[in-house]
Amino acid sequence: MSAKAPRRQGAKAHRRLQVGRMIKFVEFIEQTERPHNLHEIGKRHVIAFWKAHRDLAPKTAHAYWLALCVIWEWTDKPGQPPKPLCIAKSEHKEDQP
C-alpha cells in the first residue's frame, strides 16, 4: 500500500537545459575566437552571439540570457550581460505609458 509518489524532476531538467545553453554559447565563442578561459568572455562576445542568433524566439532568447547571467556571476563580472534586442525592445515598450 505504500505507493511512492512521483518525484519532482523539474529542477534537474531546468539545470540540464541551462547548462546546455551555456555550452552552446561557449562553443559559439570558441568557433569565432579562441579565449583562453571563461574570464576573457565579455559583452562583445555576447553581442556577437545575439547577432548570429537573431532568429531565436523571445522566450528562448530570454532563457539563453538567464544562462549568460549565470556565467556572468561565476566570472564576477559587474552588471549583467547585454540582452537580446527582442527582450530589450519588449521591456522598453512596457516602460512607456
ZIHU-V913251 format. One record per residue. N is the residue number from 1. RES is the residue in one letter. PHI is phi in whole degrees, -180 to 180 (999 if undefined). OMEGA is omega in radians with two decimals (none if undefined). BURIAL is 1 if it has 16 or more other C-alpha atoms within 10 Angstrom, else 0. Layout:
n res phi omega burial
N RES PHI OMEGA BURIAL
N RES PHI OMEGA BURIAL
This chain:
n res phi omega burial
1 M 999 -3.11 0
2 S -91 3.11 0
3 A -73 -3.13 0
4 K -80 3.09 0
5 A -74 3.10 0
6 P -62 -3.11 0
7 R -85 3.09 0
8 R -74 -3.13 0
9 Q -130 -3.08 0
10 G -61 -3.08 0
11 A -65 3.13 0
12 K -65 3.13 0
13 A -63 3.12 0
14 H -63 3.13 0
15 R -63 3.12 0
16 R -61 3.12 0
17 L -63 -3.11 0
18 Q -66 3.10 1
19 V -64 3.09 0
20 G -61 3.11 0
21 R -66 3.11 1
22 M -62 -3.14 1
23 I -64 3.12 0
24 K -62 3.11 0
25 F -64 -3.12 1
26 V -65 3.09 1
27 E -63 3.09 0
28 F -61 3.14 1
29 I -65 3.13 1
30 E -65 3.12 0
31 Q -73 -3.10 0
32 T -88 3.14 0
33 E -141 -3.14 0
34 R -122 3.08 0
35 P -70 -3.14 0
36 H -82 3.10 0
37 N -153 -3.06 0
38 L -66 -3.11 0
39 H -70 3.13 0
40 E -83 3.14 0
41 I -79 -3.10 1
42 G -137 -3.08 0
43 K -61 3.14 0
44 R -59 3.12 0
45 H -67 -3.14 1
46 V -66 3.12 1
47 I -63 3.09 1
48 A -63 3.10 0
49 F -64 3.14 1
50 W -64 3.13 1
51 K -65 -3.13 0
52 A -77 -3.09 0
53 H -123 3.14 0
54 R -67 -3.07 0
55 D -83 3.14 0
56 L -67 3.04 0
57 A -66 -3.13 0
58 P -55 -3.14 0
59 K -67 3.11 0
60 T -67 3.11 0
61 A -61 3.11 1
62 H -65 3.11 1
63 A -64 3.08 0
64 Y -64 -3.13 1
65 W -63 3.10 1
66 L -64 3.08 1
67 A -66 3.10 1
68 L -66 3.08 1
69 C -62 3.10 1
70 V -66 3.09 1
71 I -60 3.13 1
72 W -60 -3.14 1
73 E -67 -3.13 0
74 W -62 -3.09 0
75 T -94 3.10 0
76 D 56 3.09 0
77 K -84 3.14 0
78 P -74 3.08 0
79 G 71 -3.13 0
80 Q -128 3.08 0
81 P -69 3.10 1
82 P -60 3.12 1
83 K -87 3.06 1
84 P -68 -3.08 1
85 L -60 -3.11 0
86 C -63 3.11 1
87 I -79 -3.11 0
88 A -63 3.13 0
89 K -67 -3.12 0
90 S -67 3.09 0
91 E -68 3.14 0
92 H -67 3.12 0
93 K -66 -3.13 0
94 E -69 -3.12 0
95 D -72 -3.06 0
96 Q -87 -3.13 0
97 P -73 none 0
